Amino acid sequence: MRTMSPLKISWWSTFALATVVLSPVVARAEDAAVTPARQLFLDARKLTSEGQYAEACPKLEESLRLESGVGTQFNLADCWEHIGRTASARALFLGAAASAQAAGQAEREQVLRERAAALEPRLSRLVIEVNSTDPKLSVKRDELPLEPEALGKAVVVDPGKYTITARAPGKKKWEKVVEVAASKPVTTVEVPELEALEPAKPAAGKPAPAATEKAPPPASRESSDREPGVNYRAVTLGGIGLVGIGLGVYKGFKYSSANSDAQNICPSSHGCSIKQIQNHDRLVDVARTDRAWSYVGFGVGGAVLAGAGVLWLVDRPKRTTAGVSWQAAPVVAADGSVGALVNGRF
């Protein structure tokens, strides 16, 4: 009976031991290689193979958000096409084709462009006609502000329902829900001339306020020689500071509004049209400018107010006339506003 040499027995033993020890390590390394984006992609592919495209598309969207790739773009565009989002699918096919071209993948680029071209006859378009000539009119499709040049033109959109709103200063808001059908190539909606807001009416049962009425004048009081007068320089400086603070508040609100509108444009960050990207960038620039002016307003206004306070404390003029007296009486104006009537002897 032949026996193996000690050297060979030692080698085989070492190999077997290494196999047993390293197998779990290799398995764990393979598991670690499956990133969250990859796992979402694999789950989505399994769903599409079973025809469950509505459940697969959100997984592909999240996978593309976590990790961009031409393959994920292609599969997401294909998924959107199956659930009827033809405009989004075409835009993403073209975006993936551009990515393939940049990567030097000519064959893949050709396939992607052919898929995009095949969707052309199935695209739906929406035309928003505007009759108003008001330069301050703003029109939105859902939460997307529309540029004036986009109005009156056929814009490619996914089939579905859209809320069209129109606003203008001093006019009533107009709103309409329009449904773009996949079977209809072009859908048109008309924005009419906006109606003017009605003037505010006085509350029923309340008589119209009478003309200026004076209440009995209160007792006058005499000021002493040591009573300080009005520091007009400090008051003027304080008024300028308040204007600066007001500018800061106004620009702050404008910044918040523009920033919010920018974030609402194409929330998934994928499948965005060129016009959506341009709108987003424009709103971001507006928000940055308003934020800068808000900082300037608060900074300058705060500094000027502080200077006015110092001036008020250190430079307080005093009256030198001994016989100074004044009277103040509340009055009600004809429009219902309340004020005060001041008279005096200096």
C-alpha positions in Angstrom: 0.0 0.0 0.0 1.4 3.3 -1.1 1.4 6.3 1.3 1.8 9.9 0.5 5.0 11.6 1.5 5.0 13.9 4.6 5.5 16.9 2.4 2.4 16.2 0.3 0.3 15.4 3.3 1.2 18.8 4.8 0.4 20.7 1.6 -3.0 19.1 1.2 -3.8 19.7 4.8 -2.9 23.4 4.5 -5.0 23.8 1.3 -8.1 22.2 3.0 -7.7 24.4 6.1 -7.3 27.5 4.0 -10.4 26.6 2.0 -12.5 26.2 5.1 -11.2 29.4 6.7 -11.4 31.7 3.6 -14.8 30.6 2.3 -16.9 32.6 4.7 -14.6 35.6 4.2 -15.0 35.4 0.4 -18.8 35.1 0.8 -18.9 38.1 3.1 -16.8 40.1 0.5 -19.3 39.2 -2.2 -22.2 40.3 0.0 -20.5 43.5 0.8 -20.0 44.2 -3.0 -23.8 44.4 -3.4 -24.4 48.1 -2.6 -27.9 49.5 -1.7 -28.2 50.9 -5.2 -27.3 47.5 -6.7 -29.7 45.7 -4.5 -32.5 48.1 -5.5 -31.6 47.5 -9.1 -31.7 43.7 -8.7 -35.1 43.9 -6.9 -36.5 46.1 -9.7 -35.3 43.8 -12.4 -37.0 40.9 -10.7 -40.2 42.9 -10.6 -40.0 43.9 -14.2 -39.5 40.2 -15.2 -42.8 39.5 -13.5 -44.5 42.5 -15.3 -44.8 44.5 -12.1 -43.5 47.8 -13.6 -45.5 50.1 -11.3 -43.7 48.6 -8.2 -40.3 48.4 -10.0 -40.1 52.1 -11.2 -39.7 53.7 -7.7 -36.9 51.2 -6.9 -35.0 52.1 -10.1 -35.5 55.8 -9.3 -34.0 55.4 -5.9 -31.2 53.3 -7.3 -30.4 56.0 -9.9 -30.4 58.6 -7.1 -27.9 56.7 -5.1 -25.6 55.6 -7.9 -25.8 57.0 -11.5 -25.2 54.6 -14.4 -26.2 54.1 -18.0 -27.6 50.7 -17.3 -29.9 52.0 -14.5 -31.0 54.9 -16.7 -31.9 52.5 -19.5 -33.9 50.3 -17.3 -35.7 53.2 -15.6 -36.6 54.7 -19.0 -37.9 51.3 -20.1 -39.9 51.1 -16.9 -41.4 54.5 -17.4 -42.4 53.6 -21.0 -44.3 50.6 -19.7 -46.3 52.6 -17.2 -47.2 55.3 -19.8 -44.8 58.1 -18.8 -43.7 58.5 -22.4 -42.3 62.0 -22.2 -40.1 61.2 -19.2 -39.0 57.9 -20.8 -37.9 59.7 -24.0 -36.0 62.4 -22.1 -34.2 59.7 -20.0 -33.4 57.6 -23.1 -31.7 60.7 -24.6 -29.9 61.5 -21.4 -28.6 57.9 -21.2 -27.5 58.2 -24.8 -25.5 61.3 -24.0 -23.9 59.4 -21.1 -23.1 56.5 -23.4 -21.5 58.8 -25.9 -19.3 60.4 -23.3 -18.2 56.9 -22.2 -17.4 56.0 -25.8 -20.1 53.3 -26.0 -21.2 53.9 -29.6 -23.4 50.8 -29.9 -25.3 51.4 -26.6 -25.7 55.1 -27.6 -27.4 54.0 -30.9 -29.8 51.7 -29.2 -30.8 54.4 -26.7 -31.4 57.0 -29.4 -33.5 54.4 -31.4 -35.6 53.8 -28.3 -36.2 57.5 -27.9 -37.1 58.0 -31.6 -39.6 55.1 -31.4 -41.5 57.0 -28.7 -42.0 60.2 -30.9 -45.4 59.1 -32.4 -46.7 58.3 -28.9 -45.9 61.6 -27.2 -48.6 63.8 -25.7 -48.4 67.6 -25.8 -50.1 70.3 -23.8 -50.8 73.8 -25.1 -51.6 76.6 -22.6 -53.1 79.6 -24.4 -53.2 82.9 -22.5 -55.5 85.8 -23.5 -54.3 88.3 -20.8 -51.7 90.9 -21.7 -50.9 91.7 -18.1 -47.0 91.6 -17.8 -47.3 90.6 -14.2 -49.3 87.5 -14.9 -47.8 84.2 -13.6 -48.9 80.8 -14.8 -48.0 77.4 -13.2 -48.4 73.8 -14.3 -48.8 72.1 -11.0 -46.0 73.7 -9.0 -43.8 74.4 -12.0 -43.7 78.1 -13.0 -43.9 78.5 -16.8 -41.8 81.0 -18.7 -43.7 83.4 -21.0 -42.1 81.9 -24.1 -43.5 78.4 -23.2 -47.1 79.7 -23.3 -49.0 79.1 -26.5 -46.6 76.3 -27.5 -47.1 72.5 -27.6 -45.0 71.2 -24.7 -44.3 67.4 -24.4 -45.7 66.1 -21.1 -46.6 62.7 -19.6 -50.2 61.7 -19.9 -52.2 62.5 -16.7 -53.9 65.3 -14.8 -52.4 68.7 -14.4 -53.5 71.8 -12.4 -53.1 75.0 -14.3 -53.1 78.2 -12.2 -52.9 81.9 -13.1 -52.3 84.8 -10.8 -51.8 88.6 -11.2 -51.7 91.5 -8.7 -55.2 92.8 -8.0 -56.9 89.9 -9.9 -58.7 86.8 -8.8 -56.8 83.5 -9.0 -57.8 81.3 -11.9 -57.4 77.5 -11.7 -58.4 74.5 -13.8 -57.6 70.8 -13.8 -56.9 69.5 -17.3 -56.4 65.8 -18.3 -53.9 65.0 -21.0 -54.9 61.7 -22.6 -52.4 59.3 -24.1 -54.7 58.8 -27.1 -54.8 62.5 -27.9 -51.7 64.0 -29.4 -52.4 67.6 -28.4 -54.5 69.0 -25.5 -55.2 72.7 -25.3 -56.3 74.7 -22.3 -57.2 78.4 -22.4 -56.4 80.9 -19.6 -59.1 83.7 -19.7 -58.6 87.3 -18.8 -58.5 87.4 -15.0 -61.3 89.1 -13.1 -60.5 92.1 -10.9 -60.8 91.7 -7.1 -63.9 93.3 -5.6 -63.4 96.2 -3.2 -63.8 95.4 0.4 -67.3 96.1 1.7 -68.1 97.6 5.2 -69.4 95.1 7.7 -73.2 94.9 7.8 -75.1 96.6 10.7 -72.3 99.1 11.5 -73.1 102.8 10.8 -70.6 104.7 8.8 -68.2 106.6 11.0 -68.9 110.2 11.6 -66.6 113.1 10.7 -63.7 113.9 13.0 -64.8 113.9 16.6 -62.9 115.3 19.5 -63.0 113.9 22.9 -62.8 116.2 25.9 -59.3 117.5 26.1 -57.2 116.1 29.0 -55.6 118.4 31.5 -52.5 120.1 30.2 -49.2 119.8 32.0 -46.2 122.1 32.2 -42.8 120.8 31.5 -39.8 121.9 33.5 -36.7 123.6 32.2 -34.8 120.3 32.5 -37.2 118.2 30.4 -35.3 117.0 27.2 -36.7 117.8 23.8 -36.8 115.6 20.6 -33.4 114.5 19.2 -34.3 114.7 15.5 -30.9 113.4 14.3 -31.4 110.2 16.3 -35.0 109.8 15.1 -34.0 110.3 11.5 -31.1 107.9 11.8 -33.4 105.3 13.5 -35.9 105.7 10.6 -33.1 104.8 8.1 -32.2 101.8 10.2 -35.8 100.6 10.2 -35.9 100.9 6.4 -32.8 98.7 6.2 -34.4 96.1 8.5 -37.6 96.2 6.4 -35.5 95.5 3.2 -33.9 92.6 4.9 -37.2 91.1 5.9 -38.7 91.6 2.4 -35.8 90.1 0.6 -35.7 87.2 3.1 -39.3 86.3 2.3 -38.5 86.5 -1.5 -35.5 84.3 -1.0 -37.6 81.7 0.9 -40.3 81.7 -1.9 -37.8 81.4 -4.8 -35.9 78.7 -2.9 -39.1 76.7 -2.3 -40.2 77.0 -5.9 -36.7 75.7 -7.1 -37.0 72.7 -4.8 -40.4 71.8 -6.1 -39.2 71.6 -9.7 -38.6 67.9 -10.6 -38.3 66.6 -7.0 -36.8 63.2 -8.1 -33.9 65.0 -9.9 -34.2 62.5 -12.8 -36.0 62.7 -16.1 -36.0 66.5 -15.9 -36.5 68.4 -19.2 -34.1 71.1 -20.3 -36.8 73.7 -19.5 -37.2 72.4 -15.9 -33.4 72.5 -15.4 -33.3 76.1 -16.7 -36.2 77.1 -14.4 -34.5 75.5 -11.5 -31.2 77.3 -12.1 -33.0 80.6 -12.7 -34.9 80.4 -9.4 -31.7 79.4 -7.5 -30.0 82.5 -8.9 -32.9 84.7 -7.8 -32.9 83.1 -4.3 -29.1 83.8 -3.9 -29.5 87.4 -4.9 -32.5 88.0 -2.6 -30.5 86.3 0.2 -27.5 88.6 -0.3 -29.8 91.7 -0.2 -31.5 90.3 2.9 -28.1 90.1 4.7 -27.2 93.6 3.5 -30.6 95.0 4.8 -30.3 93.4 8.2 -26.6 94.3 8.6 -26.8 97.9 7.6 -30.2 98.5 9.3 -28.9 96.9 12.5 -25.8 99.1 12.5 -27.7 102.3 11.8 -30.2 101.5 14.6 -27.4 100.9 17.0 -25.8 104.3 16.1 -29.2 106.0 16.5 -29.5 104.5 20.0 -26.1 105.8 21.0 -26.8 109.2 19.5 -30.1 109.3 21.5 -28.4 108.6 24.7 -25.3 110.9 24.4 -26.8 113.9 22.6 -30.2 114.7 24.2 -31.2 118.4 23.6 -32.9 120.2 26.4 -35.7 122.8 26.2 -34.8 126.2 27.5 -38.3 127.8 27.4 -40.0 127.6 30.7 -43.6 127.9 29.6 -44.1 124.9 27.4 -47.4 123.0 27.4 -49.2 120.6 25.1 -52.5 118.9 24.8 -53.4 115.6 22.9 -56.9 114.4 22.1 -57.9 111.1 20.4 -59.8 111.5 17.1 -61.8 109.2 14.8 -61.5 109.9 11.1 -64.2 109.5 8.5 -62.6 106.3 7.2 -62.7 104.7 10.6 -59.1 105.1 11.5 -58.1 106.3 15.0 -55.4 109.0 15.6 -54.5 111.8 17.9 -54.7 115.6 17.6 -51.8 117.4 19.3 -51.5 121.2 20.0 -49.4 123.1 22.3 -47.8 126.4 23.4 -44.0 126.8 23.0 
